[in-house]
Amino acid sequence: MTELISDELPITRQTPFDPPAEVTEIREKARVSRLRFSDGHLGWLVTGHRQVREVLGSPKFTTNPNEHHLLDVRFQDEAPPERREVQPGMFLNQDPPDHTRLRRMLQGQFTVRRMNQLAEWIGTIVDDQLEHLRSFDGRADLVKEFAMPVPSLVICALLGVDYDERHRFQEDTAKLLSLESTFKEAMAALARIQEFMGELIVRKRAKPGDDMISDLLATGEPTDEEAANMALLLLLAGHETTANMLGLGTFTLLQHPDQLKILKDEPEVLDNAVEELMRYLSIIHFGPARTAAEDVEIDGHLIRAGDTVVVHVPVANRDPEKFPGNPEELDLRRPASGHVAFGHGIHQCLGQQLARIEMRIGFSKLFAAFPDLRLDVAPDEVPLRTDMGIYGVHSLPVAWSS
């Protein structure tokens, strides 16, 4: 089989809501192709929806970062050459049986039933934040005053983190996710967040509360280091991802007034609308990465043990083989289930039900409270998070009739 080889992975977006056009063109030529990494390694790029699910669902691939080749040349000369053990509790970077043991400790906290029970409480948080937004008398930055605070308040309360201490992790989270940070700067930011979480674990051991971390510690299973890193992952994922979906999703709906009208007029589409926004936006630039632990065949291509594979979730979520009827367009009525925006397989996002509830409540209440919400700047003046690991908007200036 003739293989398409790319010498680099395009990351420049031509429009705010679409993945790079060059990657879409690669998918149309070959849903599994070769990709040359910055260290010279000839690995793989997977862009088809079915093929991405195969990679993410296969036990023949490892998530251990020590096994991966690096795409990012910034880290190539700075990363320590020796292998390092994956830090205890960092279950995103661990394979079974360690991953299985750690994830099992948290799974009961994130059941659909338990998350649905939180809906009324989350609605109150959203209502309070909308009242705060209204106090700005007609114009505000939606990211700063709504999209970021809502999921931050939710995850802080669930984990038992004092919201007033958010500066201890939000600034360093931004440094950790910035594509402009050096390896040393990113690792220093991570170390500071870990220090904060370590202090939190000590406090929870001494004085448990009604929160997820206290419940986790009460099981007697995790070590303090494991608990701190597990809580860290939940904290970072729990506010950054949903915040950027709320911000970028609002920008998207304001730029698609026909779809916004559907959201407002047809409440029965709300659940699917969230799935379609997740599919359409897929707020990462590319990834995640896996490395073959043994030889494995994907779509007729033999991937050798040691080969690193980068899957491209945004382009896979636009694959017409899975989503017929012009998947390049936003259509809130389109059946959007089966997207891979939350991943797939054993590493599928643990908090996806919480994120869905926050988005359903957030979008519906926002546009009900501010029916004439509009951009307060030209669309091309909205600052995009092209410089961050998680895509979105840095700010979203909006206006409304006060």
N, C-alpha and C positions, 0 to 999 in steps of 0.2 A: 504494500500500500504506500503510495506517495504521500509524504508528510509535509504539511505546511509548517515552516519554521519562521518565527518572529524573533528578531534580535532585541526587541524591547517590548514592554507592555504599555500601550498608550494609556495615559491617565487624564489627558486634557479633555474637558467636556466642552462641546460646542454650544450647548444650551443648558439652562439651570436644572432641568428636570430629567435629562437623558444621559445615559452612559456615553463614553466616547464612541463616536461613529465608527472609528477604525476597528474597535473590538466587535461591534455588531457585524461588520464586514467579515471579520475573521470567523465568527460563528456561522455565517452563511456559507463560507467555503469549507470549513471543517469544525465540527463541534468538539473534537479533540485534536489539538495541534501541539507542536513543539514550541518551547519558549526558552530563549537563552537568558540565564540569570546574570546578575552583575559580577559574579565570581567566575563566570565562564561555563557553569554547569548547564547542560542542555536538558531541561526539565520539560514540563507539560503545562498547557493551558487548556482548561475545560470550560466551554461556554454554552453547551447544550443543556437544557433543563433535565432531561432524563439522565444524561451522563453525569451531571453534577450530583444528582441524588445517588447514583451508583457509587461515586467516590466517597461522599459523605456518609453513606450507609454501610460501607464495606469495612469489616474488621481487619482487612489486610493493609490498612493505612494507619499510620501513627500521627498523633498530634504533638508529640514531643518536639519542642523547638530545637533541641540539640541535633535532631536528625535533619532539620530543614536547611536547604540552601537559601540565601537571602536575596530578595529582589531589590531591597533598598540599599543603594550604594553608600548612603550616609553612614550606615552602621558597619560597613564592611571592614574598614580599617580600625574601627574603635572597639569592636566586640572582642572580648577576651578569647584567645585561641583554644583554651582548654575547655573540655566539656564541663558543664555545671549541672548539678542535680536540680531537677525541677523542684521549686519551693513547695513544701508541704501545704496542702490545701488548695493549690492552684489547679483545680480539677479541669479547667479548660485545656490545660497542657498535659493532661495525664490520660493514659489508656487504662482499660480494665487490667487487673481488678481494682487498682487504686481509685480510678475514676468512679467505678460502680459503688464502692464503699462510701466515698465522699458525697456523691450525688444523692444516694439513698437517704443520707441524713437530712437533706433539705427538701426532698420531693414532697413530703406530706404538707409542707408549708405552702406549696404553690398549686394545690389541686384546683380544678375548675370550680368545685363547690365552695372551697374556702375563698377563692378570689371573688366569686359572685357575691359572697356574703359581705365583702368590703365595698360593694358598689355605692351604697347609700353614704357611707363615710367619705369615699372619694368624691362623691357628688358635692358634699358639704365643703370639702377643700377647694374644689373647682369654683363653687359659688362664692366663697370668701375671696378667692383670687380675682374673680370677675368684678366684685365690688371694689377691690383694690385698684383694678385697671380703670374702672369708671371714675375714680377719684382724680385721674389725670386730665379730665375735662376736655376730651375730644381728640387727643393724640398721645401716643406712647410707643415704646419699643415692645412689641409683643413677646419677643424672646425673653427679655429681661424681666418683664412684669407678669408674664403668664406661662409661656412654654417651658421655661426652666424651673420656676418655683413649684409648679404643680407636681411633677414627678419627684422633685427633690424633697418636698414636704412629705409625700407619700412614702418614699423609700426610707427617709430618715425616721419617720414614725414607726414603720414596720420593723426596722432594725434596732430601734432604741437609741438612735444617734440624735443628739441635741441639734436642732436645726440652726441654732445660733452659732454652732461650730462649723458650719458648712464651708467657711473660708479655709478650714484646715484641709479640705480635700478638693474643693472645686477648682481653685487656682492651679494646684498641682495636677489635677486630672487634665486640665487644658494643656499643661506642659507635656504631660505624658503622651497625649494624643496628637500634639502638634507635629506636623511633618517637617517643621523647621528646627525642632529641637535636636541637638546632638545625642548620641547614645548616652554619654555621661550625664547630660541634663535630664534626659528621660528617666534614667535609672535613679538619679538623685530625687526626682519628683516622686517616683514609685516608693523609694525608701521612706520619704516623709509621710506618705499616705499610710504605709505599713506601720510606721511608728505610732501614728494616730490610732489606727485600728488596734494595735497591741495594747495601747493605754485603755481603749474601750473594753477590751476583753478582760483586763484586770479589774476594771470597775464593775463589769457585769458579774464576774465571779464573786466579788465582795457583796454586791447588792443587785440581785437579779430583778428584772422588771417584766412587764407583760409585752414581750417583743420576741422577734425571731432569734436573735443572738442568745438571749437568756434561755429560750427553749432548746436551742442547739447545745448549749453548754450543759443543760440539765440532763441530757442523754448520757453524759459521761463518756461519749465516744471520741470527740476530737481533742487533740492536744491544743494548747493555747495558740501555737503558731498556725496550725491547721484552721482553727476557728477564725483567727484574724484574717487569713488570706481568703477563706471562703466568704467572710463578710465583706471583705474588700471587693471581690468580684461582683457580689450582689449590689453593693453601693454604687460602683462605677457604672455597671450595666443598667442599674435601676433608674438612673437619672439622665445620663448622657443620651442614650438611644431614644427614649420616649420624648425627651425634650426636643431633640432634633426632628423627630417625626411630627410633633405638634407645630414647630416653627415652619419647617419646609412644607408640611402638608397644608398649612394655612395659606402660605404663599402660592402653592399650586392651585388650590381651590379658588383663590382670588383671581388667578390668571385663567381659570376655566369657569367662567360664570354659568355656562350651561350645566356643568356638573355640580356646581354649588347650589344651583336652583333645585336639582334633583335631591341633594342632601337635605335641603330645607323643606321641600314639599312632599317627600316620600320617606317618612321615618322608617318604613319597613326595610329600606336599603342600607340602613346605618351599619349593621354588622358587616355586610359585604363591602360597603364603601371603605371601611378600615382595611380590609384585606386587599382591596384594589389599590389603595394608596400605598400599602406596604409593598405590593408587587411592583407598582409603577415607579416608586422612588428608591426602594432598596438602598438605605442610607450608608453603604460602605462603598469605597472606590473599587475594590476588588477583594477577592479572597472568599473564604479562608484558605489556608495552605495545609496540605497533607504530604507525608512522605511514605512511599511504599515500603512496608516492612518485609514484603516478599513479592515475587513476581505476580502480577495481576493483569488481566485483560479487561480493558474498558472499550466498548464499542469497536472491537476488532483491533485495537492498538495494544501491544504488549508493553506494559509499564514495568520496568525492572526494579528489583529491590534497591533502595537507595535513591530512586528518582523522586524529586520533589514535584508536586502537582499544585498549581494554583487554580482554584475554581473561581469563576467570575459570576457572582450571584446577580448583580444588576442586569447583565446581558442574558443570563439564563432565565430570568423572570420576564424577559421580553420574547422568549422563544415561541414562534408561531406554531410549532409542533404541539406545544402544551396549551397555549392561549391563542386560539384562532380568532380571526376577526380583527386584524390590525392591533396587535399588542403594543405598538408604539404610541397608541392613543390612550388617554385616561377615560375609562368608562365605568362609572360606579355601579352600573347594572350588570357588568360582566361577571360571570361566575369566576372568582379569583382564588378559590381554595386550591391548595396544592403548591402555592408559591414557596420559594426557599429563602425568603427574607429572614425567617427565624432559624435558618439552618435546616438540617435533616440528620436523622440517625441519633446516636446516643448523646451527641453534643448539642442537640437542638435546644434552643434558648429555654432555660428553666422558667424564666419569668414572663413568658409570652402571653399568658392569660391576663396577668396584671397589666401588661402594656396595652393589650386590646381594650380592656375596660377603661383605662385612663384615656385612650384615644377616643373611644365611643362617647364617653361622657364629656371629654374636653371639647371635641369638635361640635357636638350637638348643642351644648350649653353656650359655647362661645358665639355661635352664629345666631342662636335664639336671643341672647342678651344684646348683641350688637348686629342687628339685621343689615345695617348699611356699612359694615366694616369695609374698609378699602385701604389700599396702599397709600402711604403719605409721601412716597418718592417714586420716581420712574422705576419700572421693573429692573432695568439694567444697572440701577444704583444700589440694589439690595446686595450686601456683601455676602458672598458665598463661602462656605467652609471648604474651599479647594485645598487649603493648607492644613487640614485636619484629617486624622484617621477616620473619623466618623463624619460623614457629609451632612450638610444642612445649611443654615444661614446663621451668620454671626449675630445679626440683628434683623428685625423686621419692623420698620417704622409704619405704623398704621394710624388711620384716623376714622372718626365716626361722628355722627351728629349728637352732641351732648345735650 
